[in-house]
Amino acid sequence: QVQLVESGGGLVQPGGSLRLSCEASRIIFSIHTMGWYRQAPGKGRELVAFITSGGTTNYADSVKGRFTISRDNAKNTVDLQMNKLKPEDTAVYYCNAQYYNSYWGQGTQVTVSS
């Protein structure tokens, strides 16, 4: 069974940084597009960033210039470096792997608050 396990969430002050990591198992990681999504309380799940198998990246307008997605195919991991965090970045962050099927992690909470 495919597993995506996120880590790195927590509480941070506005302007601070966090690095999320997602480790995948039981998939051919290198061929999957890997993404990070988030869901704030009372809102739908939205795309934050994704990185294709070829390394092409794409970001939501709200995080451009602040967040960076990267992948390590040797370790089956995808990371999301989040800088200059804002209260509106508060959400549960989910890792996603997409090829023919779509797989999701269990989510990790990020709270930006003073």
C-alpha positions in Angstrom: 0.0 0.0 0.0 1.3 3.4 -1.0 2.3 5.6 2.0 3.0 9.3 2.1 4.2 10.6 5.5 4.5 14.3 6.1 6.6 15.9 8.9 7.8 19.3 9.9 4.7 21.1 10.8 4.2 23.2 13.9 3.7 26.6 15.4 5.7 29.6 14.1 5.5 33.3 14.4 4.7 35.5 11.5 7.8 36.1 9.4 9.3 32.8 10.4 10.2 29.7 8.5 9.3 26.0 8.4 10.4 23.1 6.3 7.9 20.4 5.5 9.0 17.0 4.3 7.1 14.1 2.7 8.5 10.6 2.4 6.9 8.2 0.0 7.0 4.5 0.0 5.7 1.7 -2.3 5.5 3.9 -5.4 7.9 4.5 -8.3 8.6 8.0 -6.9 10.6 9.4 -9.8 7.7 9.2 -12.3 5.2 11.0 -10.0 4.4 14.6 -9.9 4.6 15.6 -6.3 2.6 18.3 -4.8 1.7 20.1 -1.6 -1.8 21.2 -0.9 -3.4 22.9 2.1 -6.7 23.2 3.7 -7.6 26.0 6.2 -10.5 25.8 8.6 -13.8 26.2 6.7 -12.1 26.3 3.3 -11.5 23.9 0.5 -8.2 22.2 -0.2 -6.0 24.2 -2.5 -2.8 23.6 -4.4 0.3 25.2 -2.9 3.0 23.9 -5.2 4.0 21.0 -7.3 7.1 19.6 -9.0 7.0 17.3 -12.0 9.1 14.2 -12.6 11.3 16.5 -14.8 11.8 19.1 -12.1 9.4 21.7 -13.4 7.8 23.6 -10.5 4.6 25.6 -10.2 3.3 27.7 -7.2 0.1 29.3 -6.1 0.3 33.1 -6.5 -0.2 33.5 -2.7 3.1 31.7 -2.0 5.3 32.7 -4.9 8.7 34.1 -3.8 8.2 32.7 -0.3 7.9 28.9 -0.7 10.2 26.5 -2.5 9.4 22.9 -3.4 12.1 20.4 -4.1 12.5 16.7 -4.5 15.1 14.0 -3.9 14.4 11.0 -6.0 17.1 9.0 -4.3 15.4 9.4 -1.0 11.8 9.4 -2.2 11.2 12.7 -0.5 9.6 16.1 -1.5 10.2 19.1 0.7 8.4 22.5 1.0 10.6 25.3 2.4 8.3 28.0 3.7 9.7 31.4 4.5 8.1 34.7 5.5 5.1 32.9 6.8 1.9 34.8 7.3 -1.1 34.0 9.5 -3.1 33.2 6.4 -0.7 30.3 5.7 -2.2 28.5 8.7 -3.7 25.2 7.5 -3.2 21.5 7.3 -0.7 20.7 4.6 -1.0 17.6 2.6 1.5 15.8 0.4 0.2 14.4 -2.9 1.6 12.0 -5.5 0.1 12.0 -8.9 0.6 9.7 -11.9 -2.3 7.5 -13.0 -3.6 7.5 -9.5 -3.5 10.2 -6.8 -2.2 9.5 -3.4 -2.5 11.6 -0.2 -0.7 11.8 3.1 -2.4 12.3 6.4 -1.5 16.0 6.7 0.6 18.1 9.0 -0.6 21.2 10.8 1.0 24.5 10.3 0.0 27.4 12.5 1.3 30.9 12.0 0.5 33.0 15.0 2.1 35.4 17.5 
